[in-house]
Amino acid sequence: MLFTSTRGRQSVAPAETITRGLADDGGLFVPVEIPRFADPLSERMCSLSYNELAREILAHYLTDFSAAELERCVNLAYAGNFDSDNPAPLTEVAPGMNLLELWHGPTCAFKDMALQLLPHLLTAAAAKTAPDRTMVILVATSGDTGKAALDGFADVPGTRIIVFYPEHGVSPMQKLQMTTQTGGNVAVCAIKGNFDDAQTGVKQIFSDPGMQAFLEARNQEFSSANSINFGRLAPQIVYYAAAGCQLKKSGRLAPGATFNVVVPTGNFGNILAAVYAKRMGIPIGRLICASNRNHILTDFIATGVYDRNREFHATSSPSMDILISSNLERLLYHLYGDDPEATADLMTQLRTTGRYSVSPAVHQRIRDEFFGGFCDDCATAAAIAHLYREHGYLCDTHTAVAVDVYRQYLDSTGDRRPVVIASTASPFKFPEAVLGALAPSEVAGDEFAMADRLAALTGVPIPERLAHLRELPVRHRTSVEKSGMADFIRSFLS
Ligand SMILES: *Cc1c(COP(=O)(O)O)cnc(C)c1O
């Protein structure tokens, strides 16, 4: 397997794809050819454990890793770090409606599914490509990636990790998770800006020649733990295949039938993993892309025009407060028939004018395969309350956006195929919004007081990993202007 840039014609081996994170031309790495399962959802495939399935799927992409390396990485990632042996349980909350719970890992958000694995893939890859170098992981986070990456990389030999988060763009619980992080190789810094500023800053620093020379002189190399790194996407393909198997084994998916997938979307990484799963042969039907008030993707799916010249809104689902969905670039590349010139052209338009429009043929393919919808904070709260009252199921704000958009999808299409809704965070990461949805009059005090009330009200326990944050000292207090990111990095690395 080789990987190529979405904006050029270089070919790179899998290990290098992971260590580099981003191509030199600013494009994202994509597989030259998407592998296909010989017999998707076969009895053999569905008899595999989650770890075995993960090894098998990764082996299709990471062909320069040995079977023993993959086995070691996968076991280190999933064995013992999640609430149970199955890191991604599928819960049927109503007939045909299944929630894929992706938040049973150490930081209580779906990012753990990939970020518990990525550090091991990255160190194994670096051992092949640049044995004595220190990998410097640069992260821009809308809230959950930062903590999941910190947890994954803390004290991993041969790595240092620097996380930038928008000062006012994450929930208090998310912020505490990051600012209390321990580890000799970690740095956490707030920026005065939003997630897009952080992400753009990180991308610029990545390809800045002065910074490259600075690192070179120290035998250091940047890599990314954001979903621009293909090493983040590959582990996410696994749980869509696993969900298909769980549906089939329990008789909820008839032979030859397909199921729909709903994904609460920000950077387009999680839903893109579902696209890859589908291209590999998993019988996925419609891909339902759910957005919050920052509904640039809903508009794009409806009109074929991507236009970021709009107001940015801080919402109750902060991990989706994004106007530049990086991974959409990979989808466009594939929909244009793996055409790097067409993709580079669109990305240049996005950079210079803030908008682009796709060809009518590509727009038609998008409409055939995707459904886009959005809801505001009010509908998000109503979805949390409804799901809890009708089905006794407590979900977080991001998952609630997906649940509401799924309802819209049913209303507009009547398509009652079995559905898998990605449930991306524990409700206790957003106690104010979730408690406010169920019992507005009880919202008072700090995050932990509200989490306690939410637990008392619902009987759902607070994950220990969140509860213990209240005892931890804050270690990271730095906050910089957008323009100060590079200096922060230099001083941490010096
Ligand atoms: C990151 C995140 C999302 C969005 O996922 P993308 O891969 O960026 O589209 C949704 N929900 C939660 C809780 C997240 O942390």
Ligand as a Chemical Component Dictionary entry (heavy atoms), coordinates in Angstrom:
data_LIG
# 
_chem_comp.id                   LIG 
_chem_comp.type                 NON-POLYMER 
_chem_comp.pdbx_formal_charge   0 
_chem_comp.three_letter_code    LIG 
# 
loop_
_chem_comp_atom.comp_id 
_chem_comp_atom.atom_id 
_chem_comp_atom.alt_atom_id 
_chem_comp_atom.type_symbol 
_chem_comp_atom.charge 
_chem_comp_atom.model_Cartn_x 
_chem_comp_atom.model_Cartn_y 
_chem_comp_atom.model_Cartn_z 
_chem_comp_atom.pdbx_ordinal 
LIG C1 C1 C 0 -14.433 15.433 17.720 1  
LIG C2 C2 C 0 -15.835 15.212 18.106 2  
LIG C3 C3 C 0 -16.860 15.210 17.156 3  
LIG C4 C4 C 0 -16.613 15.505 15.697 4  
LIG O1 O1 O 0 -15.842 14.496 15.077 5  
LIG P1 P1 P 0 -15.078 14.819 13.703 6  
LIG O2 O2 O 0 -14.283 13.607 13.422 7  
LIG O3 O3 O 0 -14.226 16.023 13.977 8  
LIG O4 O4 O 0 -16.116 15.101 12.682 9  
LIG C5 C5 C 0 -18.145 14.927 17.584 10 
LIG N1 N1 N 0 -18.417 14.691 18.884 11 
LIG C6 C6 C 0 -17.459 14.700 19.825 12 
LIG C7 C7 C 0 -17.832 14.462 21.244 13 
LIG C8 C8 C 0 -16.137 14.950 19.478 14 
LIG O5 O5 O 0 -15.190 14.957 20.422 15 
# 
loop_
_chem_comp_bond.comp_id 
_chem_comp_bond.atom_id_1 
_chem_comp_bond.atom_id_2 
_chem_comp_bond.value_order 
_chem_comp_bond.pdbx_ordinal 
LIG C1 C2 SING 1  
LIG C2 C3 SING 2  
LIG C2 C8 DOUB 3  
LIG C3 C4 SING 4  
LIG C3 C5 DOUB 5  
LIG C4 O1 SING 6  
LIG O1 P1 SING 7  
LIG P1 O2 DOUB 8  
LIG P1 O3 SING 9  
LIG P1 O4 SING 10 
LIG C5 N1 SING 11 
LIG N1 C6 DOUB 12 
LIG C6 C7 SING 13 
LIG C6 C8 SING 14 
LIG C8 O5 SING 15 
# 
